[in-house]
Each structure stands twice: as C-alpha cells, then as structure tokens.
Amino acid sequence: MIESFFDPMAWWALFQISIINILLSGDNAVVIALACRNLPAKQAKTAFMIGAVGAIVIRTGLTTFAAYLLTIPYIELIGSVLLLWIGVKLFVADDEEGDVKSSENFWDAVKIIVIADIVMSLDNVLGMAAAAKGHVGLLIIGLVLTVPLILFSSALVMKLMDRFPIFITLGATLLGYVAGEMAIEDPAVKTYIDTHAAYLHYVSPIVGALFVLGIGKMMKAKSAKHAEEAPPGS
C-alpha cells in the first residue's frame, strides 16, 4: 500500500474509483434522504452516518464477488422487487406516524438504507472493482473520500423534500425506474430480451416508475380514507 502511494497509476485508479462512486451514488442519496426525512435532526444525522459507513462496508465486500453474483439467475430480479417495495414504502411514509416510537422509525430507516444499498450496489461495484485493479486499499480510500459528498447530497435532497413535497414523489418514482432497469438485466431474461424484446429496455423502467407511483398513491388514498372514517380521538 505504501508503494502504491508513490505510483501515479494508483492515484489515477483512486481518482477513477472516486468519480465512479460519485456518479453512481445519486440513487443512494435519494434513498437516504427519503428514509430519514421524518426523523428528528439528531437521529437523521446518525442514520446518515450509518448509511454512509454501511455503503463503504457493503460495496467493499461486494466488490470481491459482485461479478459472480451478477451471473446468478434471478438475483437482479429479486433485487428489483425489493427496490419496488422500498420505493412504495418510502413514498407512502408520512409525518403523521405519532403512534410509532422514534427509535422504531430510526431503525426502520437504517434497515431500508442498508437493504437498498445492497440492491443498488451490485452493478455499481463492478465499475469500481475494474478501476481498483485488485487494490482493495485504494477501493476503501476512494469510498471513504466520497462519503462527505454522499452525506451532503442526501442532506440537500432531504431539504428539497421538506420544502417541495414533489421531490418525495420524484425520488420514490426514481427507485421504481431503477428497479425496472435492474429487472431486465438479470441473466435469466437478458438474452431473450436483447434478442426478442429489446423495447423492454425502455418500457420496463417506465413501468417500474409507474408501479411505485400508482401503488403508492392508492395506499396513500386508502390511508387517508381510513383516517377520515376513524372516530375522533381514536
């Protein structure tokens, strides 16, 4: 590692890892912001840090065998279903959860951040692994260097969501879009889609986005109806 410090190629690899991580962390920033938006400020900061540290640990670990994982049929299909669930869950969540303890909200947010990062990092780490060229130390340093930017991006997105609720809808819909993209990249269906149904590369992400938006709105409407029908003080 010390020798790599004086190697210009190592610095170039570190630069590549950092840029790739920055470019591919936009979705993760949205998840962190969505998951933490209803937490008190202090807990939100803690969840931010846990999410960022979790991202480093998960991505470093996944890099070792991500290429193998992505060859296993149905892994990405399962991941896309999980991401759809996360998108709907985050879209439906609102500030009127007074009957839920703050600590429960906190750990629920942490769980969502970790699960989403695992799902969305499968593709991301391949690019970083290629740039690292086997230097795990450089990979870890590159990930650590980009943590502040991820935290800043998450905080900025969360402030936008507080001020403009439309960003909550856009963020959740983005997760559905990513889920749609992921589903058609699964080895179980990719060859067939590329050969016989290439249009799904455009249709599937849109369907995923519309699914999260539609199901989320239906669940919100149902929740609002139940709230109206509930007896006062219940």
C-alpha positions in Angstrom: 0.0 0.0 0.0 2.9 2.3 0.8 4.5 1.6 -2.6 1.1 2.4 -4.3 1.2 5.8 -2.6 4.1 6.8 -4.9 2.6 5.1 -8.0 1.0 7.6 -10.4 -1.2 4.8 -11.7 -2.5 4.2 -8.2 -3.5 7.8 -7.9 -5.2 7.6 -11.3 -7.1 4.5 -10.1 -8.1 6.3 -6.9 -9.4 9.2 -9.0 -11.4 6.8 -11.2 -12.9 5.0 -8.1 -13.9 8.3 -6.6 -15.6 9.6 -9.7 -17.4 6.3 -10.4 -18.7 6.3 -6.8 -19.9 9.9 -7.0 -21.7 9.3 -10.3 -23.3 6.1 -9.1 -24.3 7.3 -5.6 -27.1 9.6 -6.7 -29.8 6.9 -6.2 -28.3 6.1 -2.8 -28.5 9.7 -1.7 -32.2 9.7 -2.7 -32.8 6.6 -0.6 -31.0 8.0 2.4 -33.0 11.3 2.1 -36.3 9.6 1.7 -35.7 7.2 4.6 -34.5 9.9 7.0 -36.9 12.7 6.2 -39.3 12.0 9.1 -36.6 11.6 11.7 -35.6 14.2 14.3 -32.5 16.1 13.2 -30.1 14.4 15.5 -31.3 10.9 14.6 -31.3 11.8 10.9 -27.6 12.7 11.2 -26.8 9.4 12.9 -28.8 7.5 10.2 -26.9 9.4 7.6 -23.6 8.2 9.1 -24.7 4.6 9.5 -25.9 4.6 5.9 -22.6 6.0 4.6 -20.5 3.6 6.6 -22.8 0.8 5.6 -22.3 1.8 2.0 -18.5 1.5 2.4 -18.6 -1.8 4.1 -21.2 -3.3 1.7 -19.5 -2.1 -1.5 -16.1 -3.2 -0.4 -17.4 -6.6 0.4 -19.5 -7.0 -2.7 -16.6 -6.0 -4.9 -14.9 -9.3 -4.2 -17.7 -11.4 -5.7 -20.0 -8.9 -7.5 -19.1 -10.2 -10.9 -20.0 -13.7 -9.8 -23.3 -12.6 -8.2 -24.4 -10.9 -11.3 -24.1 -14.2 -13.3 -26.6 -16.0 -10.9 -30.1 -16.0 -12.5 -32.9 -14.2 -10.6 -30.6 -12.2 -8.3 -31.3 -9.0 -10.0 -35.0 -9.8 -10.4 -35.3 -10.4 -6.7 -33.3 -7.1 -6.1 -35.7 -5.2 -8.4 -38.7 -6.5 -6.5 -37.1 -5.4 -3.2 -36.4 -2.0 -4.7 -40.0 -1.6 -5.8 -41.1 -2.4 -2.3 -38.7 0.2 -0.9 -39.9 2.8 -3.3 -43.5 2.2 -2.4 -42.7 2.1 1.3 -40.8 5.4 1.2 -43.4 7.1 -0.9 -46.3 6.2 1.4 -44.4 7.1 4.6 -45.5 10.5 6.0 -45.1 12.6 9.0 -48.2 11.5 10.8 -46.8 8.4 12.5 -47.2 9.6 16.0 -48.1 6.1 17.2 -44.7 4.8 16.1 -41.8 5.3 18.5 -38.9 7.4 17.3 -36.5 4.6 17.9 -38.5 2.3 15.7 -38.6 4.9 12.9 -34.8 5.2 13.2 -34.0 1.5 12.9 -36.6 1.2 10.1 -34.8 4.0 8.2 -31.4 2.3 8.8 -32.8 -1.1 7.6 -34.1 0.5 4.4 -30.8 2.3 3.7 -28.8 -0.9 4.1 -31.1 -3.1 2.0 -31.3 -0.5 -0.8 -27.6 -0.1 -0.8 -27.0 -3.8 -1.1 -29.5 -4.0 -4.0 -28.3 -0.9 -5.9 -24.6 -1.6 -5.4 -24.4 -4.9 -7.3 -23.9 -3.1 -10.7 -22.1 -0.1 -9.2 -19.2 -2.1 -7.6 -18.3 -3.7 -10.9 -17.1 -0.3 -12.3 -15.2 0.5 -9.1 -13.7 -3.0 -9.0 -12.4 -2.6 -12.5 -10.9 0.8 -11.7 -9.3 -0.5 -8.5 -7.5 -3.4 -10.4 -7.3 -5.6 -7.3 -6.2 -2.8 -4.9 -8.7 -3.2 -2.1 -7.0 -0.5 -0.1 -7.4 2.0 -2.9 -11.1 1.0 -3.2 -11.7 1.6 0.5 -9.9 5.0 0.4 -11.9 6.0 -2.7 -15.1 5.1 -1.0 -14.2 7.0 2.2 -13.2 10.1 0.3 -16.7 10.3 -1.3 -18.7 9.8 1.9 -18.9 13.5 2.7 -20.3 14.2 -0.8 -22.9 11.4 -0.3 -23.9 12.9 3.0 -24.1 16.4 1.6 -26.2 15.2 -1.3 -28.5 13.3 1.0 -29.0 16.4 3.2 -29.6 18.6 0.2 -32.2 16.2 -1.2 -33.9 15.9 2.2 -34.2 19.7 2.4 -35.7 19.9 -1.0 -38.2 17.2 0.0 -39.1 19.2 3.1 -39.7 22.4 1.1 -41.1 20.8 -2.1 -43.0 17.6 -1.5 -43.0 16.8 -5.2 -39.4 15.7 -4.7 -40.6 12.9 -2.5 -42.7 11.6 -5.4 -39.9 12.1 -7.8 -37.4 10.2 -5.5 -39.7 7.3 -5.0 -40.5 7.1 -8.7 -36.8 7.1 -9.5 -36.3 4.0 -7.3 -39.1 2.3 -9.4 -37.3 3.3 -12.6 -34.0 1.8 -11.3 -35.9 -1.4 -10.3 -37.3 -1.6 -13.9 -33.8 -1.3 -15.3 -32.4 -3.9 -13.0 -35.1 -6.5 -13.7 -34.3 -6.7 -17.4 -30.5 -7.1 -16.8 -31.0 -10.4 -14.9 -29.2 -13.3 -16.7 -32.4 -15.3 -16.6 -34.1 -12.9 -19.0 -31.4 -10.6 -20.5 -30.5 -12.8 -23.5 -34.1 -13.3 -24.5 -35.0 -9.6 -24.1 -31.9 -8.4 -26.0 -32.9 -10.8 -28.9 -36.7 -10.7 -29.0 -37.9 -7.8 -26.8 -35.4 -5.0 -26.9 -38.2 -2.5 -26.4 -38.3 -3.6 -22.8 -35.1 -1.7 -22.2 -37.3 1.5 -22.5 -40.6 0.1 -21.3 -39.5 -1.7 -18.1 -38.0 1.3 -16.3 -41.2 3.3 -17.1 -43.4 0.5 -15.8 -41.4 0.3 -12.6 -41.7 4.0 -12.0 -45.4 4.0 -12.7 -45.9 1.0 -10.5 -44.3 2.8 -7.5 -46.3 5.9 -8.3 -49.6 4.1 -8.8 -49.4 1.7 -5.8 -48.1 4.5 -3.6 -50.9 6.8 -4.4 -53.5 4.0 -3.9 -52.1 3.2 -0.5 -52.0 6.9 0.5 -55.6 7.3 -0.6 -56.6 4.2 1.4 -54.8 5.5 4.5 -56.4 8.9 4.2 -59.9 7.3 3.8 -59.3 5.3 7.0 -58.2 8.4 8.8 -61.3 10.2 7.9 -63.5 7.3 8.9 -61.8 6.8 12.2 -63.7 8.0 15.3 -62.3 11.2 16.8 -59.7 10.6 19.4 -59.1 7.0 18.3 
